[in-house]
Amino acid sequence: MRNQQIKKAISTFIITLYATYYTFTSTSWHFIDNLNLIIHEAGHTIFSFMPKFIYIAAGSGFQILFPAIFSLYFLYKEDRYSASMVLFWVGTNIINISVYARDAVDMHLPLLGGNDSIHDWNYLLSSLNLLDHTHSIADFIFALGILTFIFATFLSFTYSFQK
């Protein structure tokens, strides 16, 4: 049993290092962002029948909801360690969303549909008359991502050593 606990702690340490790297290089493209982009676009597709604001918000919302469902599944199965490890995935999505939100004014990020695409966060913040607060909102989202990583690290290490 002790060997299993050590493996979990090492896995937690490695994913914590990656989360730290992800945080400091958040504006770069990471391998997990490929999956996260597919999930983002799936959110738009799944909610395409909804009003435009919800349809647009669903991309970023689904990026958080999708991995959170996996975490909840593991909690339901009483596998707290796995649930806490999946929180790192939630954290990468939150950090990724903060980068997209920060781009709402400049709109320099490449979008899948090219120049004809709606920039989700420009549309959302403009609709809410919050475009002037883009950086504060992006900073808040980024902080939530970091807090998610910290929480995931704490829980993962804690559950590494529980039977």
C-alpha positions as CSV (number, residue, x, y, z in Angstrom):
1,M,0.0,0.0,0.0
2,R,2.8,2.4,0.8
3,N,4.2,1.9,-2.7
4,Q,0.9,3.0,-4.2
5,Q,0.8,6.1,-2.0
6,I,4.3,7.1,-3.1
7,K,3.3,6.7,-6.8
8,K,0.3,9.0,-6.2
9,A,2.5,11.6,-4.5
10,I,5.0,11.5,-7.3
11,S,2.2,11.8,-9.9
12,T,0.8,14.8,-8.0
13,F,4.3,16.4,-7.8
14,I,4.7,16.0,-11.6
15,I,1.3,17.4,-12.5
16,T,1.9,20.2,-10.1
17,L,5.1,21.1,-11.9
18,Y,3.2,21.0,-15.2
19,A,0.5,23.2,-13.7
20,T,3.1,25.7,-12.6
21,Y,4.7,25.6,-16.1
22,Y,1.3,26.1,-17.6
23,T,0.6,29.1,-15.4
24,F,3.9,30.8,-16.3
25,T,3.5,30.0,-20.1
26,S,-0.3,30.5,-20.3
27,T,-0.1,32.6,-23.5
28,S,1.7,29.7,-25.3
29,W,-0.2,26.8,-26.9
30,H,0.1,23.5,-24.8
31,F,-0.7,20.0,-25.9
32,I,-3.8,19.9,-23.6
33,D,-5.1,23.1,-25.3
34,N,-5.9,21.0,-28.4
35,L,-8.4,18.9,-26.4
36,N,-9.7,22.0,-24.5
37,L,-10.4,23.8,-27.8
38,I,-12.5,20.8,-29.1
39,I,-14.4,20.9,-25.8
40,H,-14.9,24.7,-26.2
41,E,-16.3,24.3,-29.7
42,A,-18.5,21.4,-28.5
43,G,-20.0,23.8,-26.0
44,H,-21.0,26.1,-28.8
45,T,-22.5,23.2,-30.8
46,I,-24.4,21.7,-27.9
47,F,-25.9,25.1,-27.0
48,S,-26.4,26.3,-30.5
49,F,-30.2,26.4,-30.1
50,M,-30.0,28.8,-27.2
51,P,-30.1,32.7,-27.4
52,K,-26.9,34.2,-28.8
53,F,-25.4,35.3,-25.5
54,I,-25.7,31.8,-23.9
55,Y,-24.5,30.1,-27.1
56,I,-21.4,32.3,-27.1
57,A,-20.8,31.9,-23.3
58,A,-21.3,28.1,-23.6
59,G,-17.9,27.7,-25.2
60,S,-15.9,28.8,-22.2
61,G,-18.6,27.5,-19.8
62,F,-18.3,24.0,-21.3
63,Q,-14.5,24.1,-21.0
64,I,-15.0,24.2,-17.2
65,L,-18.1,22.0,-17.0
66,F,-16.8,19.1,-19.0
67,P,-13.7,18.3,-16.8
68,A,-15.7,19.2,-13.7
69,I,-18.2,16.4,-14.6
70,F,-15.3,13.9,-14.6
71,S,-14.2,15.2,-11.2
72,L,-17.8,14.8,-9.9
73,Y,-17.9,11.3,-11.3
74,F,-14.8,10.3,-9.4
75,L,-16.3,11.9,-6.2
76,Y,-19.5,9.9,-6.8
77,K,-17.3,6.7,-7.1
78,E,-15.6,7.8,-3.9
79,D,-12.2,8.1,-5.6
80,R,-11.2,11.4,-4.1
81,Y,-7.6,11.2,-5.4
82,S,-8.7,10.9,-9.0
83,A,-11.3,13.6,-8.5
84,S,-8.6,16.0,-7.2
85,M,-6.3,15.1,-10.0
86,V,-8.9,16.0,-12.6
87,L,-9.1,19.5,-11.0
88,F,-5.8,20.2,-12.6
89,W,-7.6,19.9,-16.0
90,V,-10.3,22.2,-14.8
91,G,-7.5,24.7,-13.8
92,T,-5.9,24.6,-17.2
93,N,-9.2,25.5,-18.8
94,I,-9.8,28.4,-16.4
95,I,-6.3,29.7,-17.1
96,N,-6.9,29.2,-20.9
97,I,-10.2,31.1,-20.6
98,S,-8.4,34.0,-18.9
99,V,-6.1,34.3,-21.9
100,Y,-9.0,34.4,-24.2
101,A,-10.8,37.0,-22.0
102,R,-7.7,39.2,-21.9
103,D,-7.7,39.3,-25.7
104,A,-11.3,40.7,-25.8
105,V,-10.1,44.3,-26.7
106,D,-7.1,43.6,-28.9
107,M,-8.5,40.4,-30.5
108,H,-5.1,39.2,-31.7
109,L,-5.7,35.5,-30.9
110,P,-6.3,33.3,-34.0
111,L,-9.9,32.0,-34.1
112,L,-11.0,28.8,-35.8
113,G,-13.4,30.5,-38.2
114,G,-10.8,33.2,-39.1
115,N,-11.6,36.9,-39.4
116,D,-15.3,36.2,-39.8
117,S,-15.6,34.5,-36.4
118,I,-17.1,36.2,-33.4
119,H,-14.5,36.7,-30.6
120,D,-16.5,35.2,-27.7
121,W,-15.1,37.4,-25.0
122,N,-15.3,40.6,-27.0
123,Y,-19.0,39.8,-27.7
124,L,-19.7,38.8,-24.1
125,L,-18.0,41.8,-22.4
126,S,-19.4,44.3,-25.0
127,S,-22.9,42.9,-24.4
128,L,-22.5,43.4,-20.7
129,N,-20.9,46.9,-21.2
130,L,-17.8,45.6,-19.4
131,L,-15.2,45.8,-22.2
132,D,-13.4,48.6,-20.2
133,H,-12.9,46.1,-17.4
134,T,-11.4,43.4,-19.6
135,H,-8.0,43.2,-17.8
136,S,-9.6,43.1,-14.3
137,I,-12.0,40.3,-15.4
138,A,-9.2,38.3,-17.0
139,D,-7.0,38.8,-13.9
140,F,-9.9,37.5,-11.8
141,I,-10.3,34.4,-14.0
142,F,-6.6,33.8,-14.0
143,A,-6.6,34.0,-10.2
144,L,-9.4,31.4,-10.1
145,G,-7.2,29.1,-12.2
146,I,-4.3,29.5,-9.9
147,L,-6.5,28.8,-6.9
148,T,-7.9,25.7,-8.6
149,F,-4.3,24.5,-9.1
150,I,-3.5,25.2,-5.5
151,F,-6.6,23.4,-4.3
152,A,-6.0,20.5,-6.6
153,T,-2.4,20.2,-5.4
154,F,-3.5,20.3,-1.7
155,L,-6.2,17.7,-2.2
156,S,-4.1,15.4,-4.4
157,F,-1.3,15.3,-1.9
158,T,-3.7,14.8,0.9
159,Y,-5.5,11.9,-0.9
160,S,-2.2,10.4,-2.0
161,F,-1.6,9.2,1.5
162,Q,-5.1,8.1,2.5
163,K,-6.3,4.6,2.0
